[in-house]
Amino acid sequence: MIHISTDADDTHRKLKRLQDRLREDTHDRLDVAGVFLEGRMVQKIETGLKPPLKAATIRRKGSDVPLFDTGELLSQISHETNGDSVDVGVFGSRAKIARHHEFGAPAAGIPERSFIRSAFRESQRQIRKILSGK
């Protein structure tokens, strides 16, 4: 509860503290939402993306799980909180590979295998709850 004082300096200090607490709370909620979405993206890759890989690709890499070879791409899924927003995605050397799968690269024979946009779409309800503090 905030008590409004007739002392302008005192009121200003209290409002500043409230503003700082609100900013911290917003940052914390964005951080939690970022971590949550990271987890959903990893989960989508680990459980297998559609469409399945071609037989030749499976033979070459020794696995039928798209976007998973060494785990390097998974380790580059992260989030960055910037003021009142959060960026979630693949940050690092595997970002280009992630983009090719996320949107498809027809010239390279890579179909769309969304794990970023689809994780976000499927998680909007949970993300809203996190951001609202429920």
KEMINU-268733 format. One line per 3 residues: their letters; for each residue y, z, x of N, C-alpha, C. Coordinates in steps of 0.001 Angstrom, whole numbers, plus 524288, in hexadecimal, padded with zeros to 5 digits. Atoms other than C-alpha are relative to their C-alpha. Example, Ala and Ser with C-alpha at 12.3 -4.5 7.8 and 13.67 -1.06 7.14 Angstrom:
// KEMINU-268733
as	7FB5A/80000/8037A/7EE6C/81E78/8300C/804B0/80000/80384 ~ 7FB5A/7FFC4/7FCCC/7FBDC/81BE4/83566/80442/802DA/7FCFE
//
This chain:
// KEMINU-268733
mih	7FB72/80000/8034C/80000/80000/80000/804D8/80000/80381 ~ 7FB25/8004A/7FD12/80D81/7FCBE/804F5/80446/802BA/7FCF1 ~ 7FB84/7FD5E/8024F/818EB/80597/8023E/804DE/7FD33/801E6
ist	7FB39/802C3/7FE95/825B6/7FE15/80200/8044B/80409/800D2 ~ 7FBF7/7FC4B/7FE89/8302D/805BC/808E9/80557/7FD6F/7FF8C ~ 7FAA9/80213/7FFF3/83EC6/8044E/80817/801B7/7FEDD/80596
dad	7FEEF/80103/7FA81/83E7A/803E3/816F7/7FE05/7FA75/80135 ~ 80167/8057B/7FF1E/83EA2/7F535/819ED/7FC69/7FF59/804B8 ~ 80352/80072/7FB57/838BB/7F6FB/82778/7FA76/801D8/7FEE0
dth	8051B/7FDEA/80162/82DA2/7FF3F/82225/7FD0F/7FC19/7FC8A ~ 80262/803E1/8037A/82AE5/7F547/81769/7FE42/7FB38/80311 ~ 80150/8048F/7FCCA/82B18/7EA3E/82141/7FB16/8010E/80343
rkl	80497/7FE9F/7FCD5/82132/7F147/82A14/7FB16/8001C/7FCA7 ~ 8048D/7FFB7/80378/81815/7F3E7/81E97/7FE50/7FA92/7FE3A ~ 80154/80552/80198/818CD/7E5E0/819E5/7FD9E/7FCEE/80483
krl	80220/8029B/7FB5D/81636/7E114/827C6/7FA58/801AE/800E5 ~ 80561/7FE16/7FF61/80A10/7E9C3/828BE/7FC72/7FD9F/7FBDF ~ 8030D/80265/80431/80549/7E49C/81BA2/7FEE8/7FA48/8013D
qdr	800A3/8057F/7FE8D/80782/7D6AA/8200D/7FBFB/7FF74/80468 ~ 803BC/80033/7FBA6/80003/7D94B/82CAD/7FA71/80107/7FE1C ~ 8053D/7FEDC/80220/7F48C/7DF4A/82529/7FDE9/7FB62/7FCE2
lre	801AF/8048F/8030C/7F41F/7D3A7/81BED/7FE6F/7FB7D/8039D ~ 80136/80420/7FC38/7F457/7CA3E/82777/7FABB/80114/802A3 ~ 804F6/7FE8C/7FD8E/7E931/7D1A1/82E1C/7FB7B/7FF3E/7FC3C
dth	80415/8008F/803F4/7E154/7D1E4/8217F/7FEB9/7FA3E/7FF24 ~ 800D0/805A0/800B1/7E33B/7C338/81FA2/7FD10/7FDCA/804A9 ~ 802A6/801DD/7FB46/7DF36/7C09C/82DBC/7FA47/801AC/7FFF6
drl	80562/7FE11/8002B/7D316/7C929/82C1F/7FCB2/7FCF7/7FC17 ~ 802F2/802E4/803FF/7CF01/7C235/81FA7/7FEFA/7FA68/801AE ~ 800CF/8054C/7FDFB/7D106/7B4CD/825D8/7FBC6/7FFFB/80428
dva	803F2/7FF98/7FBE6/7C8D3/7B929/83164/7FA8B/80088/7FD9B ~ 80511/7FF44/802A1/7BDC3/7BDBA/8287E/7FE4E/7FAEA/7FD61 ~ 8014A/80506/8027E/7BE6A/7B0EB/820CF/7FE46/7FC08/8041B
gvf	80177/80390/7FBCD/7BDCD/7A957/82DA6/7FA88/80113/801FA ~ 80538/7FE8A/7FE36/7B1D4/7B0CB/8324B/7FBF1/7FE82/7FBE3 ~ 80395/80154/80442/7AB60/7AEF7/82501/7FEE7/7FA21/7FFF9
leg	800AD/805AB/8002F/7ADB0/7A042/8251D/7FD21/7FDFE/804D5 ~ 80306/80160/7FB4F/7A8CA/79F34/83321/7FA2A/800AF/7FEED ~ 8057C/7FEDB/8012B/79C1F/7A577/82EB0/7FD9B/7FC19/7FC46
rmv	801F8/803DF/803CE/79AAD/79C31/8233C/7FF1F/7FAB2/80297 ~ 8009A/804F6/7FD44/79CB7/7906D/82C2E/7FB20/80013/80370 ~ 804A1/7FF7A/7FCAC/7926C/79539/835CE/7FB18/7FFD3/7FCA3
qki	8047E/7FFD9/8038A/78920/79801/82A92/7FE9C/7FA89/7FE07 ~ 800FF/8054F/801EA/78AB5/78A2A/8255D/7FD49/7FCBB/80434 ~ 80271/802FE/7FBC6/78743/7845F/832A2/7FA6E/801E7/800EB
etg	8052B/7FDD3/7FEDE/77BC5/78D91/834E0/7FBFC/7FECB/7FBCB ~ 803B1/80124/80435/775C8/78AA6/8279D/7FF26/7FA2F/7FF40 ~ 800DE/805A5/80024/776E2/77BF4/829A4/803CE/7FD33/7FC7B
lkp	7FC3C/80329/802E7/780F6/77217/8256B/7FD5C/7FB0B/7FE12 ~ 801EC/804E3/80235/77E51/76635/81D16/803DE/7FBB4/8012E ~ 80563/801E4/80007/77B37/75B42/81EEF/7FD22/8016F/8050A
plk	80311/7FEA3/7FB5A/77012/75DC5/82865/800FA/7FC28/80477 ~ 7FF76/80358/7FB69/77041/7584A/8361F/7FC09/7FB8F/7FFD9 ~ 803A1/80463/7FF7D/769EF/74B46/83923/7FB83/801A6/80392
aat	804A7/7FEBC/7FCE6/75C45/74BBE/83F0E/8010F/7FF73/805DC ~ 7FED9/800D4/7FA70/76150/7464E/84C00/8035A/8046D/8022B ~ 7FCA9/7FBAD/7FE44/76BAA/750FF/84CCB/7FCCB/804FB/80094
irr	80363/7FB5B/7FFBE/76189/75B87/849FE/7FCA7/7FFD3/804ED ~ 80331/80085/7FB45/758C3/75643/854D3/80347/800F7/804E2 ~ 7FCA0/7FF8B/7FB68/7641D/75587/85E6E/8019D/805A9/80100
kgs	7FDFA/7FAB3/7FF3E/7694C/76341/85C06/7FBD7/80438/7FF60 ~ 8043B/7FC3F/80097/75C68/769CA/8588C/800C4/803E0/7FB9C ~ 7FEEB/7FC8C/8046C/761A8/76FD2/84C0E/801E5/7FCB5/7FB70
dvp	7FE24/802CC/804A8/76467/76BA8/83E21/804D0/80293/7FD99 ~ 7FB6B/7FD41/801FD/7703F/774A1/83C87/804F6/7FD5A/80212 ~ 7FB1B/80272/7FE4C/77D15/76CF9/83CD0/803CA/803FF/8023E
lfd	7FBE3/7FCEB/7FD83/787D8/77283/8457B/7FE05/804CE/802E4 ~ 801F8/7FB94/7FD02/77EE4/77C03/84C6C/7FC65/7FE1B/80448 ~ 80334/8013F/7FB6E/779DA/7795F/85A13/7FFD0/804CB/80388
tge	7FFC0/7FBB4/7FC36/77E4E/78388/863DD/80293/804D8/7FDBD ~ 7FD1B/7FBA6/80249/7862F/78C51/85AD2/805B5/80009/8019F ~ 7FA95/80029/7FE1C/792CD/78864/8619D/803D9/7FF17/7FB8C
lls	7FC79/800FB/8045F/798EC/782E8/85540/8008A/804E4/7FCA2 ~ 7FFC2/7FB3E/80330/79566/78F22/84D8F/80376/8041E/8028C ~ 7FCDF/7FC10/7FD46/79BBF/79789/85800/805D2/7FEA9/7FFF0
qis	7FA85/80197/80023/7A858/78FC2/8567E/80254/8002D/7FA82 ~ 7FDE4/7FF24/80544/7A9B4/79271/847E9/802F5/80524/8002C ~ 7FCB3/7FB6B/7FF74/7B4F7/79BE5/8474A/80485/7FFB5/7FC23
het	7FB4B/80009/8033E/7C180/79F79/8405C/80496/80212/8032A ~ 7FB25/7FE3E/7FD95/7CF85/7A1A6/84467/803C4/8016D/7FBA6 ~ 7FC3E/7FE38/803E8/7D8EE/7A9A7/83C38/80575/7FEFF/8021C
ngd	7FAAD/80166/7FE78/7E6CA/7A46B/83CD0/803CB/801AC/7FBBF ~ 7FC38/7FE27/803DE/7F0A9/7AC75/8355A/7FD80/800C2/7FAB6 ~ 8021D/7FF7C/8054B/7ED6D/7AA60/8270F/7FBE8/7FBE4/7FEC1
svd	8043B/803BB/800E2/7E26B/7A082/828FB/7FBAB/800EA/803F2 ~ 8046E/7FFA0/7FC69/7D52E/79F80/82F74/7FD97/7FA92/80083 ~ 802A1/804EF/7FEE8/7CF14/7938F/835D8/7FA62/80140/80163
vgv	80588/7FF30/7FEF3/7C041/792F4/835B9/7FD9F/7FAB1/8012F ~ 8026B/804FA/7FE97/7B871/78862/83C7D/7FD39/80054/80529 ~ 8027A/80059/7FAE6/7B265/783CE/84921/80459/7FF23/803F6
fgs	7FBEC/8003E/7FC0F/7BB74/78670/85495/7FD5C/7FFB2/80551 ~ 80266/8008D/7FADB/7B6DB/7812B/86195/7FDDF/7FA8D/800D3 ~ 80204/8051A/7FE61/7AF4A/77623/867D4/7FCBA/7FD53/7FBCE
rak	80354/80247/80418/7A6A9/7740E/85BD3/8030B/7FE9C/7FB0C ~ 7FCCC/80125/8049E/7B208/77203/85256/7FF6E/7FA4F/7FE48 ~ 80077/80588/8015E/7B0C7/7632E/852F0/7FABD/7FEE8/7FD5E
iar	8052D/800A4/80269/7A231/763AA/84FDD/80012/80246/7FA7F ~ 7FFA2/7FD86/80526/7A4FF/76CFD/844B2/802F4/7FC7D/7FC3B ~ 7FCE1/8037C/8035A/7AF5E/763B7/83F61/7FCCE/7FB4C/7FE4A
hhe	80335/80495/80163/7A5F8/7581E/83FE7/7FC10/80151/7FBBF ~ 803C7/7FE7B/80401/79BF8/75F92/837E1/802B9/801A2/7FAF4 ~ 7FD2A/7FE30/804A1/7A5DA/765BF/82EB0/801CA/7FB76/7FC99
fga	7FDD7/8046B/802F0/7ABDC/758B1/82AC9/7FCAA/7FB18/80055 ~ 80332/804AC/7FF1D/7A170/74F2D/82F64/802A6/7FC6C/803EE ~ 7FE1B/803E1/7FC3C/7A2C6/744BF/839C8/7FC92/7FB31/7FF56
paa	8035D/80472/8013A/79D23/73853/833DE/7FF09/7FC4C/804A2 ~ 800B0/8038A/7FB88/79F78/7303E/84032/7FBEA/80212/803CF ~ 803DC/7FDA3/7FC84/796D0/739D4/847B4/7FAEA/8013E/7FD1C
gip	804B7/7FEFA/80313/78CB0/73AA4/83CBC/7FF5F/805A8/7FE61 ~ 8003E/7FA75/80178/79024/748BD/83979/80211/80099/7FA70 ~ 7FE26/7FF2B/80559/790AA/74BD9/82AF1/80300/80530/7FF92
ers	7FD25/7FB23/800F8/7997C/75674/8256D/7FC28/8046E/7FF11 ~ 80308/7FB32/800A9/7934E/763F4/826C4/803D6/80492/8001D ~ 7FBDB/7FC0D/80034/79DF0/76D37/82264/7FDCC/80583/80067
fir	80140/7FA74/7FFB1/79CD4/77B50/82688/804FB/8034B/7FFF5 ~ 7FB04/7FD33/80010/7AB42/77EFE/82774/8023B/7FFEB/7FA77 ~ 7FDBB/80079/8053E/7B0CF/779B8/81AB7/7FC4B/80214/7FBD9
saf	803B3/7FE3A/803F8/7A456/77C78/81328/7FF80/805F7/8000C ~ 80035/7FA44/7FFBD/7A3AD/78A92/81819/804CF/80251/7FD55 ~ 7FB3A/7FE17/80280/7B1C8/78C6C/813DA/7FFB2/7FF64/7FA10
res	80055/800E5/805AE/7AF9D/78644/8066A/7FC43/803DD/7FD6E ~ 803FC/7FC94/8024A/7A35C/78E58/803FB/80183/805C8/8004D ~ 7FE9C/7FA84/7FF1F/7AA03/79AF3/80871/80550/80186/7FDCE
qrq	7FAAA/7FEEA/801CE/7B72A/79A1E/8019D/80068/8050A/7FCE2 ~ 7FFCE/7FB45/8033D/7B3F8/7A4E8/7F7FA/7FFD4/804EE/8036C ~ 8006F/7FB7F/7FC87/7AFBC/7AE65/802B5/804E8/80093/8035C
irk	7FB4C/7FFD3/7FCBD/7BB7E/7AAC4/80B1B/80496/8022B/7FCE0 ~ 7FBCF/7FDE0/80354/7C4C3/7AD57/7FFC8/7FF84/805EA/7FF6C ~ 800DD/7FA5B/80087/7BE97/7BAC2/7FE06/8019A/802D8/80504
ils	7FE95/7FD95/7FB05/7C036/7BDC7/80C7E/805F1/80039/8007B ~ 7FA52/8003A/7FF58/7CE65/7B973/80C83/802E6/80379/7FC1D ~ 7FD6D/7FCB0/803E2/7D18E/7C115/80034/7FEC3/805CB/800DC
gk	80151/7FA8C/7FED6/7CB6D/7CD68/805D2/7FC25/80267/7FC44 ~ 803C9/7FDE7/803D4/7C103/7CEB2/7FB61/7FAAB/800A4/80266
//
